[in-house]
Amino acid sequence: MELTILPALVLALNFIFIIILIFFERRDPSSTWAWVLILALLPLVGFLLYLFLGLSPRKRRYFQKKQKHDREKMITIGDKEYFAPIDPEAELDTLEMNIIKLGLQSKVPSLVGHNEVKIYTHGQDKFEDLFRDLRQARDFIHINYYKIENDWLGKELFDILIHKASQGVEVRLLYDRMGCRSLPDYMLDKLRSAGGQAVKFAPFLIDLNYRDHRKNIIIDGQIGYIGGLNVGIEYIGETSRFGDWRDTHLKLRGESVDSLQHRFLLDWSFASSEELMEEERYFPAKEEKGEARVQIVSSGPDSEDQEIKNIFLRMIYGASRSIFIQTPYFIPDEPILEALKVAAKTGVDVRIMVPDRPDHPFVYAANNSFLGEMLEVGARCYRYEKGFLHSKTMVIDERIGTVGTANMDVRSFKLNFEINAFIYDKKVSTRLADIFRQDLKHSYEITPEIYESRGLKMKFKESLYRLISPVL
């Protein structure tokens, strides 16, 4: 009797859980339907998956608490001069001003001032500069990474941090537990013993699916790094699995470094309970300034709005000539997909580049599904063949560009904590467009004929992965 009752009980509980899910997820129909499908097809497994990966009431309360924390900390510093939102002398057109206003809705009051921007397209160059800058740090190092691998590159980073901490430089490391799961405890303990600090971004079960995907570094309040490169030998092309690693990262000098610092200190104070926001020495006068206008925008599951996605949308709708996108994961939600389709239909040169080799099994097929839709409206799509493309960039009309941690996918819009630099500078934006054109030499175009020739197995994968993509 008990064996016959158990399946009925599981189904009944699963049905109740689906009703609760629909109630809690009522603001996001695509995610709701994806979870309903998983729960209906895999009752017990789906239930366990949602407990670990879904937005449970406990996780919702955690994000609401962080949202409240960030809002309160912002209010206490909102009148400080170095967080004035827009330089009154900046020569910005209507589109740029509209995008900037959207960015100001982010949790980080973001300067659009004078900045020097250096673009890296490969990890070797970035880490050479970064390690040199870290070794020259005099006052403090604030570093937030999604992933630090336990290999020679990760160990070299820790050796530098431990040495600087032993010299009296303040070192604070904020890391994601899942991304840094290969890091041994002894490395973190050595940093702490030398006087540095290392703190996990979020508690277990939160960071299991809601990742701190940010990669921002601040050195002495003068230098900032932001972009797609994590720490590990695969990011400098030293693994047989991916070969050459193509990424995009930025080094910033100027007023935007204060915005990177602000974001770090908000996250640090929430994770560690150490309050540092009021200490002005973390926001020193800038020794060097360039001409580029740069705005730092962050978003995450604790956001009231999907700030980075909203700016992506405004950029796409504001483009009149061209949109160049590089992303390892082209799995957009409906608003982004429709915006890109409208742009292509109205004659904008829409070009999308993704890797030819995926780092996750479902990604290739999921990318393919959405690229197929873009081909139908006249967009041009490419697969990068020279290694793995991890770059996360978009540039419109060669006048406004963005580089950061956010992919063009639902996970970056909803599930991950992300941070991007939006650059209002023709020279830098043209450079990003030129890099895209250079990468075309190592890519093949997915023509409608190539897309239509895919087999039945790929078509099945596309349909399946597209259905569950809102929760992956």
C-alpha positions, 0 to 999 in steps of 0.5 A: 500500500505504501509503495502505491501511495508514494508516487501519488504523494510525490505527484500531489506535492509536485502539483502544489509546488508548481502552483507555488512556483507560478505564484512566486515567479509571476513576473517572469513567464519564460522562467516559470514555464521552463521550471513547470516543464522540468517539474512536470517531466521530472517530478522528483528530480525537478523538485530537487533542482528547484530547491538548489537552483531556483528562486526560493523564498529564502533566496528572495529574502537574501536579495531583498536584504542586499538591495536594501543594504546597497540603497542605504549605503548609497544614500549616506554617500550620495552628496559626495562630489566624486559621485556627481553623475554627469560632467556638465561640460561633457559634450554628449548627444541625446542618445548618450544622455538617455543611456547615461540616465538609464545607467544612473538607475543602477546601484552605483552612482556612476561618473561619466568623466575623464578616463584613459582606457586601455583595451586587452584582447588576450590574457597574456597582456592583461596579466603582465600589466595587472601583476606589475600594477599589483606589485607597485601598489602602495596603499590598498588592493581591492580585488573581486574575481568570479574564478581563480584557478589552482594553477601556476597563474592563480598561485602567482596572483596569490604570491603577489597578494601575500607579499603585498599584504606582508608589506602592509598594503591592505589587500581585500579579496572577494571571491565566488565560492563556485567559481573558486571551488578549486582554490585550496584553503591553505592559499586563502589562509596564507593570505589571511596570515600575511594580513590580507582578507578574503571573503566569500561573496554569498552563502552556500545555496545562494552562490550555487546558481546566483554567481558573483560573475564580476571581475573588478580590481582597484589599485590605490584608487588610481587604476581599475580593471574590468572585463571578461578574463578570470584567473587561470591558465586557460585564460592565457591559452595554455590548455588543450581543451580551448587552445587560444583564448580570445577575450576583452578586458579594460584597464581604466585610469580616471574618474571611473575608478571611483565607480568600480571602488564604490561597487566593490565596497558595497559588495564587501560591506555586505559580505564581510560587515566591514564598513569602509564607504565613508573613508575618503582615502579609498577615493583619492584625487586622480593622478592621470585622466584621459578623454574618454567618458566611461560609466560603470553599471552593475546589476544582479538578482538583487536589482530592482531592474535589469540595469545592464540589459536595459542599457543594452536595449537602449543601445540597440534601439538607438543604433542607426548604422551598425551593431557588433556583438561578441559573446560566448552565449547568445541566448537573449530574452525576448526583449533583446531578441526583438530589439535586434530583429527590429534593428536588422529589419530596418537596415542596421548592419547587425553582426553577431559573433559566437565561439565555434567551440562551446565550453558547456554542452548545451550552449552550441545548440542554444546559440544556434537556435537564436542565431537562426532567427537573426539570419531570417531578418538579415543579420550576419552571424559568425563562429570564431574558430581560432580557439575560444571566444569569451569576449563580451562586447557590443559597439553601436555605430562605432560611437558607444561601446560596452565591455564587461562581464555580462553575456548576451544571455538570460543568466547574465540578465537575471541570475548573475551579479555583473558589472560593465563599462559603457564607453561614450568615446568615438576613438575607443568605440572605433577600436572595439569595432576594428577588433571585431573586424580583425576577428572576422579573419578567424571566423566563418559566416553562418549563411542561411544555407549552412544553417538550413543544412544542420541535421535532425539531431541539432534541430532537436537539441535547439528546441530542447535547450531553448525551452530550458534556457531561461533557468540555465 
